[in-house]
Amino acid sequence: MRLFIKTLLVAGLFSSVAGMANANTRLLVNCFWPPQHYVCQSVLPTWLAEVEEATEGRVRGIIPPKSVAAPPEQLNAVEKGIADVAPQFNGLIQGRVTGPLVAMNPFIATTDAPAMSEALWETRNKFFPDEFDSVHVLSMWVITPAELFSQTDEPLNSMDDLVSRKIWALPGALAATMKKVGAGVVSGPAVQANEIISRGVVDAHIGLSPTAVRDFRVIPYTKSMTRFNDAIYSTSFSLIINKDKWMEISEEDRAAITELSGVKFGRMAAQHWMEADQTALVEFEEAGIEIFDADPAFEAALKEASSFVAENWIAKANAAGIDGQGAYDYYVKRVQELSK
């Protein structure tokens, strides 16, 4: 009898230890930006610290010193469990998802990145909550808008100016628009912008925010910036977690993490871009980069030339089972209502 009781006690102890082990989750949180970037240094660490505190240490995270996958492969890495959590630039997975690209349509952005982030999360929840079917989506955010830059002493402020230039453009909507208006286009991911721009392959560039111009070390090759009244373009990101890893976490802790993600994470991440833009603009002034407001006729012509992008997105969204026009109109409306 004593042996039986002792066996039960030992079994119970092992069961308790196993339960404690299962109750603690360590997340490998990947950051594809350079290690010194504020996403790696502040955004993700802040979120992880909040998660650890909210779950009383049951869920913790580590950020590897080097990205475990290239920027386009963040979704694949999370799906395969190479990373548990990662931010993904939505523009690099437009063959997989459509909804989050609503924020990347031309001339609907503002300089209020947190407002755009909140609007995108609301639009996602209302119109395409289940589009990411292979991972669990924790949050989405939108960064400060891209601008148009000249690398010569002549600023860009008309359609004729655009046609006369060879321009580096971010792939997607901007590259397609530049090609449509007749500009010579060299397209590539933002991380390759410096290589193209610094070598003098182009004499203008579009698709980088002031922060990105600084971070990718393009300031020395930039002479002026053309600022549109309605921001020409912005980009969106998603924060995703492996589904199996998500289900390892208790329901109580998942609820706590959800509370810290969504709009809260999105606005926090976007705020870092706004602050970085302000710093970058000071560096622009110090470097002698002039800022011009776009001629209204130029902005109107470029809006008309780029209208096909939103039309194509709406059609693609409809084909994906999303109310494209509804999602587009809702996002635009919420951005305007939330922006300062």
C-alpha positions as CSV (number, residue, x, y, z in Angstrom):
1,M,0.0,0.0,0.0
2,R,2.8,2.4,0.9
3,L,4.6,1.5,-2.3
4,F,1.4,2.3,-4.2
5,I,1.0,5.7,-2.5
6,K,4.6,6.5,-3.1
7,T,4.3,5.7,-6.8
8,L,1.3,8.0,-7.0
9,L,3.1,10.8,-5.3
10,V,6.1,10.4,-7.7
11,A,3.9,10.2,-10.7
12,G,2.1,13.3,-9.5
13,L,5.4,15.2,-9.0
14,F,6.5,14.3,-12.6
15,S,3.1,15.3,-13.9
16,S,3.4,18.7,-12.1
17,V,6.9,19.3,-13.4
18,A,5.8,18.4,-16.9
19,G,2.8,20.8,-16.6
20,M,5.1,23.6,-15.4
21,A,7.4,22.9,-18.4
22,N,4.4,23.0,-20.8
23,A,3.2,26.2,-19.1
24,N,6.4,28.1,-20.0
25,T,7.0,29.1,-23.6
26,R,10.1,30.5,-25.2
27,L,9.5,32.4,-28.4
28,L,12.2,32.8,-31.1
29,V,11.3,36.3,-32.4
30,N,13.1,37.0,-35.7
31,C,14.0,40.6,-36.9
32,F,15.1,40.8,-40.5
33,W,16.2,44.5,-40.2
34,P,19.9,45.1,-39.3
35,P,20.5,44.5,-35.6
36,Q,20.8,48.2,-34.8
37,H,17.4,49.0,-36.3
38,Y,14.8,50.2,-33.9
39,V,12.5,47.3,-34.7
40,C,15.2,45.0,-33.4
41,Q,16.4,47.3,-30.6
42,S,13.1,48.7,-29.3
43,V,9.8,47.7,-31.0
44,L,10.1,43.9,-30.6
45,P,12.0,44.0,-27.2
46,T,9.3,46.4,-25.8
47,W,6.6,44.0,-26.8
48,L,8.4,41.0,-25.5
49,A,9.0,42.7,-22.1
50,E,5.3,43.5,-21.9
51,V,4.3,39.9,-22.8
52,E,6.7,38.5,-20.2
53,E,5.2,40.8,-17.5
54,A,1.6,40.2,-18.5
55,T,2.1,36.4,-18.5
56,E,4.1,36.5,-15.2
57,G,7.1,35.1,-17.0
58,R,5.3,32.1,-18.6
59,V,5.9,33.4,-22.1
60,R,9.3,34.9,-22.9
61,G,11.1,35.7,-26.1
62,I,14.6,36.0,-27.5
63,I,15.7,37.8,-30.7
64,P,18.6,36.2,-32.5
65,P,21.6,38.4,-33.3
66,K,21.1,37.7,-37.0
67,S,18.0,37.1,-39.1
68,V,17.2,33.5,-39.6
69,A,15.7,34.2,-43.0
70,A,15.8,36.8,-45.8
71,P,13.1,39.5,-45.7
72,P,10.8,37.8,-48.3
73,E,11.0,34.5,-46.3
74,Q,9.6,35.6,-42.9
75,L,6.2,34.0,-43.5
76,N,7.8,30.7,-44.7
77,A,10.1,30.7,-41.7
78,V,7.2,31.1,-39.3
79,E,5.2,28.4,-41.1
80,K,8.0,26.0,-40.8
81,G,8.8,26.8,-37.2
82,I,12.3,28.1,-38.0
83,A,11.1,31.3,-36.2
84,D,8.1,31.4,-33.8
85,V,7.3,35.1,-34.4
86,A,8.4,37.5,-37.1
87,P,7.3,40.7,-38.8
88,Q,6.6,40.3,-42.5
89,F,6.6,43.1,-45.1
90,N,3.3,42.5,-46.9
91,G,4.5,43.7,-50.2
92,L,6.8,40.7,-50.5
93,I,4.0,38.2,-50.1
94,Q,1.4,39.7,-52.3
95,G,1.2,36.3,-54.1
96,R,-0.1,34.9,-50.8
97,V,-2.2,37.7,-49.3
98,T,-4.2,40.6,-50.7
99,G,-6.1,42.4,-47.9
100,P,-3.2,44.1,-46.0
101,L,-2.1,45.6,-49.3
102,V,-5.1,48.0,-49.1
103,A,-2.8,50.4,-47.2
104,M,-0.3,50.3,-50.1
105,N,-2.6,51.9,-52.7
106,P,-1.5,55.3,-54.0
107,F,-2.5,58.6,-52.5
108,I,-4.5,57.3,-49.5
109,A,-1.7,57.6,-46.9
110,T,-1.1,60.3,-44.4
111,T,1.9,61.2,-42.3
112,D,0.1,59.8,-39.2
113,A,1.5,56.3,-39.3
114,P,-0.2,55.2,-36.0
115,A,-3.6,56.2,-37.4
116,M,-3.0,54.2,-40.6
117,S,-1.9,51.2,-38.5
118,E,-5.1,51.4,-36.4
119,A,-7.2,51.8,-39.5
120,L,-5.5,48.8,-41.1
121,W,-6.1,46.6,-38.1
122,E,-9.8,47.6,-38.0
123,T,-10.1,46.9,-41.8
124,R,-8.5,43.5,-41.4
125,N,-10.8,42.5,-38.6
126,K,-13.9,43.7,-40.5
127,F,-13.0,42.5,-44.1
128,F,-10.3,39.9,-44.1
129,P,-9.8,38.4,-40.6
130,D,-8.9,34.9,-41.8
131,E,-6.8,35.6,-44.9
132,F,-3.6,34.4,-43.2
133,D,-4.6,30.8,-42.9
134,S,-1.3,29.2,-42.2
135,V,-0.2,31.4,-39.2
136,H,-1.8,33.4,-36.5
137,V,-1.7,37.2,-37.0
138,L,-0.9,39.2,-34.0
139,S,-0.8,42.7,-35.4
140,M,-0.4,44.9,-38.5
141,W,1.1,48.3,-38.9
142,V,1.7,50.9,-41.6
143,I,4.9,53.1,-41.8
144,T,5.4,56.7,-42.7
145,P,4.9,57.5,-46.4
146,A,7.3,57.4,-49.2
147,E,8.3,60.5,-51.1
148,L,9.8,61.5,-54.5
149,F,13.5,62.5,-54.6
150,S,15.7,64.1,-57.2
151,Q,19.4,63.3,-57.4
152,T,20.2,66.2,-59.6
153,D,20.0,70.0,-59.0
154,E,16.6,70.0,-60.8
155,P,13.7,69.1,-58.5
156,L,10.9,66.8,-59.8
157,N,7.6,68.7,-59.9
158,S,5.8,67.8,-63.2
159,M,4.9,64.8,-65.3
160,D,7.5,66.0,-67.9
161,D,10.1,65.9,-65.1
162,L,9.3,62.3,-64.4
163,V,9.4,61.3,-68.0
164,S,12.8,62.8,-68.4
165,R,14.3,60.8,-65.6
166,K,15.6,57.3,-64.9
167,I,14.1,56.5,-61.5
168,W,14.6,53.8,-58.9
169,A,11.2,52.7,-57.7
170,L,10.0,50.3,-55.1
171,P,8.4,47.2,-56.7
172,G,4.7,47.1,-57.1
173,A,2.4,50.1,-57.3
174,L,5.1,52.7,-57.6
175,A,7.2,50.9,-60.2
176,A,4.0,50.2,-62.2
177,T,2.9,53.8,-62.0
178,M,6.3,55.1,-63.1
179,K,6.4,52.8,-66.0
180,K,2.9,53.9,-67.1
181,V,3.8,57.6,-67.1
182,G,6.9,56.8,-69.3
183,A,9.8,57.1,-66.8
184,G,12.7,54.9,-67.1
185,V,12.4,52.5,-64.2
186,V,14.9,50.4,-62.2
187,S,13.0,48.5,-59.6
188,G,14.2,46.6,-56.6
189,P,13.7,46.0,-52.8
190,A,14.5,48.8,-50.5
191,V,17.6,47.0,-49.1
192,Q,19.1,47.3,-52.6
193,A,18.3,51.0,-53.1
194,N,21.8,52.2,-52.0
195,E,23.6,50.0,-54.5
196,I,21.6,51.3,-57.4
197,I,21.4,55.0,-56.3
198,S,25.0,55.4,-55.1
199,R,26.3,54.0,-58.4
200,G,24.5,56.7,-60.5
201,V,22.4,54.2,-62.3
202,V,19.4,56.4,-61.8
203,D,18.9,60.2,-61.2
204,A,15.8,60.0,-59.1
205,H,14.1,57.7,-56.6
206,I,10.6,57.0,-55.2
207,G,9.5,54.6,-52.5
208,L,11.6,55.5,-49.6
209,S,10.5,57.6,-46.6
210,P,12.9,60.1,-45.1
211,T,13.8,57.6,-42.5
212,A,14.7,55.0,-45.2
213,V,16.7,57.5,-47.1
214,R,18.8,58.0,-44.0
215,D,18.9,54.3,-43.0
216,F,19.9,53.1,-46.4
217,R,22.6,55.9,-46.6
218,V,21.1,57.6,-49.6
219,I,21.3,61.1,-48.2
220,P,24.7,61.9,-50.0
221,Y,23.1,61.2,-53.4
222,T,19.9,63.1,-52.8
223,K,19.4,66.8,-53.7
224,S,15.7,67.5,-53.1
225,M,12.4,65.9,-52.0
226,T,9.0,66.5,-53.5
227,R,6.2,66.3,-50.9
228,F,2.7,65.6,-52.0
229,N,-0.4,67.0,-50.2
230,D,-1.9,63.5,-50.1
231,A,0.9,61.1,-49.4
232,I,1.7,59.1,-52.5
233,Y,2.5,55.7,-51.0
234,S,3.1,53.7,-47.8
235,T,3.8,50.1,-46.8
236,S,2.3,47.7,-44.4
237,F,3.7,44.9,-42.2
238,S,2.2,42.0,-40.3
239,L,3.4,40.5,-37.0
240,I,2.8,36.7,-37.2
241,I,3.2,33.7,-35.0
242,N,3.5,30.0,-35.7
243,K,0.1,28.3,-35.2
244,D,1.4,25.4,-33.2
245,K,3.4,27.6,-31.0
246,W,0.4,29.8,-30.4
247,M,-1.6,26.9,-29.3
248,E,1.1,25.8,-26.8
249,I,0.3,29.0,-24.9
250,S,-2.5,28.8,-22.3
251,E,-5.8,30.5,-23.2
252,E,-5.3,33.0,-20.4
253,D,-1.9,34.0,-21.7
254,R,-3.0,34.1,-25.3
255,A,-5.7,36.6,-24.2
256,A,-3.0,38.7,-22.5
257,I,-0.8,38.6,-25.6
258,T,-3.7,39.5,-27.9
259,E,-4.4,42.6,-25.7
260,L,-0.8,43.7,-26.1
261,S,-0.8,43.1,-29.9
262,G,-3.3,44.3,-32.4
263,V,-3.8,48.1,-32.3
264,K,-1.5,48.6,-29.4
265,F,1.5,47.0,-31.0
266,G,0.7,48.5,-34.4
267,R,0.5,52.1,-33.1
268,M,3.7,51.6,-31.0
269,A,5.6,50.3,-34.0
270,A,4.4,53.0,-36.3
271,Q,5.3,55.7,-33.8
272,H,8.9,54.7,-34.1
273,W,8.8,55.5,-37.8
274,M,7.2,58.9,-37.1
275,E,9.9,59.8,-34.6
276,A,12.6,58.6,-36.9
277,D,11.2,60.6,-39.8
278,Q,11.5,63.8,-37.7
279,T,15.1,63.1,-37.0
280,A,15.8,62.3,-40.6
281,L,14.3,65.6,-41.8
282,V,16.7,67.4,-39.5
283,E,19.6,65.6,-41.2
284,F,18.1,66.5,-44.6
285,E,18.3,70.2,-43.7
286,E,21.9,69.7,-42.5
287,A,22.8,68.0,-45.8
288,G,21.2,70.7,-47.8
289,I,18.3,68.6,-49.2
290,E,15.6,71.0,-50.3
291,I,11.9,70.1,-49.8
292,F,9.3,71.2,-52.3
293,D,5.6,71.0,-52.1
294,A,4.2,69.2,-55.2
295,D,2.5,71.4,-57.8
296,P,-1.3,70.7,-57.5
297,A,-1.4,70.0,-61.3
298,F,1.4,67.5,-61.0
299,E,-0.2,65.7,-58.0
300,A,-3.6,65.6,-59.8
301,A,-2.0,64.1,-63.0
302,L,-0.1,61.5,-61.0
303,K,-3.2,60.5,-59.1
304,E,-5.1,60.0,-62.3
305,A,-2.2,58.0,-63.8
306,S,-2.0,55.8,-60.7
307,S,-5.8,55.1,-60.4
308,F,-5.4,51.7,-62.1
309,V,-3.5,50.4,-59.0
310,A,-6.5,50.7,-56.7
311,E,-8.8,49.4,-59.4
312,N,-6.6,46.3,-59.8
313,W,-6.4,45.8,-56.0
314,I,-10.1,46.0,-55.6
315,A,-10.6,43.4,-58.4
316,K,-7.9,41.1,-56.9
317,A,-9.5,41.4,-53.4
318,N,-12.9,40.6,-54.9
319,A,-11.4,37.5,-56.5
320,A,-10.0,36.5,-53.1
321,G,-13.4,36.7,-51.5
322,I,-12.9,40.1,-50.0
323,D,-15.3,43.0,-50.5
324,G,-12.6,45.0,-52.2
325,Q,-14.5,48.3,-52.6
326,G,-15.9,48.1,-49.1
327,A,-12.5,47.4,-47.6
328,Y,-10.8,50.2,-49.6
329,D,-13.5,52.8,-48.7
330,Y,-13.5,51.7,-45.1
331,Y,-9.7,52.0,-44.8
332,V,-9.6,55.4,-46.4
333,K,-12.5,56.7,-44.2
334,R,-10.9,55.4,-41.0
335,V,-7.4,56.9,-41.9
336,Q,-9.0,60.3,-42.4
337,E,-11.0,60.0,-39.1
338,L,-8.1,58.8,-37.0
339,S,-5.3,61.0,-38.5
340,K,-4.2,64.1,-36.5
